[in-house]
């Protein structure tokens, strides 16, 4: 299964990006605020796209990128 996960430190920003994607025909699996939440959600997907800000509530985006499983961009 393929999913899009939006991660920003402020939930309002994550929801705004999610809403833009949904209005343009994309299915977004979740909007969250921490890298840990995103990594937990990724367990349910074979392939996924993570859209995130530079600084999350619990880590930087480069740390999240290093922790992403195979098949996630």
Beta strands, then each sheet from edge to edge (+ up, - down):
strand 1: 2-7
strand 2: 30-32
strand 3: 47-52
sheet 1: 2+ 1+ 3+
end
